[in-house]
């Protein structure tokens, strides 16, 4: 009688398969890259463990284990990098893509998507973290996005005038940050506020959001979080 697979393990396995299928649509050579990475890693691992003290069956067993360990590790690293690059390529230019990318930020960051938007689907997302307040705009018109960012900046200055407010436009134009570099760009904006200050800041921002009232949801696809994919990319 076969042992039933635990739900958590099955869910994890399904996530990996889903990520692979998603990446495969954009990267048709993904399978070959993974196979090549596994073989190269396995050869390196086998060679390293072969020179370790040991002989006979023990030495051979250690070499095989080393080959499997290094092969799987190499394939996992390549899978994560190519899956991430594929995800960015597929999301780039779609409404809500910046919010999906910002969802990959780790602990210590607070993301609020679509705090401001226009009828033309120009959107501003807000991230609160160590740099202070980061307003990230995306849309079809750079001028409209920058105007929307200016409007949102003024609103936030009313409740957090002493906190640094950064404006970022996600795109491929002059002075804009491409989607694949967005998260790295945001995390490198510095460390200007600490934990206690951030807690106070979030309370003030909450009061600002309460004043906005009920806002209609903009038309278009709902942003899809990349957090599940992030776990797969790490090989966890």
N, C-alpha and C positions, 0 to 999 in steps of 0.2 A: 504494500500500500504506500503510495507516494505521499511525501510530506507536503502539505499545502504551503504555498509561498506566502510569506508575510505581506500584508497590504502595503506597509511602508516600503519594503524592498521592491514590490511590484510597481508601485508608484514611481519610485526612483528609476527603475528600468524603463518605464514608459516615457519618462521625461528625457532620458538619454536618446531613446529611439526617435522621439518627436523632434528633438534638436538635430539629430543626424539627418532626418528626412527634410527638415526645413533647410539646412545648410546644403544638402545634396541638390536641391532645386537650383541653387545659384552657383554651386561649385561642383561641377560634374566629375572632377578628378579627386574629390575628397577621399574616396575609398583607396585610391592609389597612394595618396599622400600618407594616409594612416598606415597602410601596409608597409610603405617604405620606411616610415619613422619607426615602426615596430621592429623591422628587420635590422636597421642600423643600431637601434638601442639594444636589441638582443645580442647582436654581435659584440658590441662594446661591453655589455654586462658579462657575457660569456668569457671574453678575454680577460677582464679584470678579475673575475672570480677564479679563473683557471690558474693564475699566477699565485694565488693565495696558498698557504701551506695546506697540504692535504694530498692524498693519492687514492687511486683506485675508485671504488664506487662512491666514496664520500666526496672526493674531489669533483667527480662528474656530476653528482647530485647538486653540489653547491654551484657549479657552473651553470647548470640548467635553471636553477632558482634565480641566479643573478641575471641570466638572459631574459627570463620572464619579467622580472621586476623592472629592469631597465627598458625592455621593449614596451611594456604597458605604460610606463611613465612617459616615454617619448611620444607614444601615440596619443596619450591623454593631453599632453602639452600642445601638440600640433592640432588636435581636434578642437581644443578650446580656442586657440587663436584663429583658426580658419572659420569656425562656427560664429565667433564674434564678428569677424570681418564680414561674413555673409549676412548676418543679421542687420548690421549697419547698412550694407548696400541695399537690402530689401526694404528697409524702413526709410531710407533717405528720401526726402521730398514729400513724404506722406504727412497729412495732418496729425499732430500729436507725437511725431517721432522724437522730438526733443524731450518730451515728458517721459517717454519710454526709456530713453538713454539715461536721464537723470534718476530714474528709478533704481539704477544700479549703484547709486551712492550708498555707502555703508552707514553704520550707526554713527550718530552724532549729526545727522542731517535731517531736515524736515522739508519735504517736498509738498507743495500745493500746486496742482496743475490748473491751468486756465483761470487764473485769478483775474485776468482781463482779456478781452477779445473784441473783435469787430465782426460785422456781418460777412466780411470777406474771408473769414477764417484765419485772420491774423491773431495770434495768441501769445500771451505772456504767462510764463510759469514762474513760480517763486520758490527759491530754495533758501532756507535759513540754516547756517552752519558756522564753522569757525571764521570764515571771511566776513561774516555779517549777513546782509540780505543780498541775494543774487537774483536779479530779474532776468529771465531768459526769454527772448522773443523769437518767434518763428512765424513765417507766413509767406504769402506770394508777392508782397510788395515791401521792399526794404524801408522805404520812406514811411509807410504806414506803421510798420513794426516799430521803428525808432520813435515815431510820434506816440504810439501806445506805451512804449517803455518810459518815455518822459512823463506821460500822464500818471502811470503807476508809481514812478519814482516820487512825484510830488505827493501823492497820497500817503506813501510810506514815510516820507520825511515828516509828516504831521505827527506821527506817533513814535518815530525813532530818528529824530534829527541828528543824534550824536553817534548813530551806528553807521558804519560804512555801507553804502548801497552800490552794488556793481550792476552794470547793464551789459548784457551779452546778447548778440544776435547770432542765432544758429543758421548757417547757410554757407554759400560758396563765394559770396561777393567780397569786395574790399572791406577789410576790418571785421569780417564775420568769421565765426568759428565753425568748421565743418563738423558734422554730427559725430564721426568717429573720435574726434579730439575733444568733444564737449565736456565729458566728465573729467578728463585730465586737466582741462583748462580751468574748470570751476574749482577743483581741489587745490590748484596752485595759486589761488587768489590771495593767499595769506591766512594768518590766524590772528584775528582782531578781537574776538569775543570768547569768553570762557563759559563753562557750564552754567554757573549761576546767572550770568548775564543773559545767556541764551534763553533760560527759563522765563526771565522777566520780559525779554523781547517777544517771546511767543505769546505771552498774555496780552501784550499791547497790540500785536498783530491780529490776535483773535478778536479784539474789540473793533479793530478796523474792518475786518471781514463782516462783523455783525452789522455794521453800518451800511454795507453794500446792499443788504436786503436780498430778496430772492432773485437770482439772475437766471435767464434762460440758458439752456445748454446749447452750445454752438453745434451746427450740423456737421456731419462728417464722422469718420471712424473713431471709435473710442480708443484711446491709447492703450497698447498692450504692454504690460510690465515685462521687463527682461530679467527680473530677479530669478525666476526659475531657470532661465538659460544661463545666468551667471553661475549658479551652483554647478551646472553641467560643465561649464567652461573651466571651473576650478578642479573638476574631477572628483567632487565630493559625493 
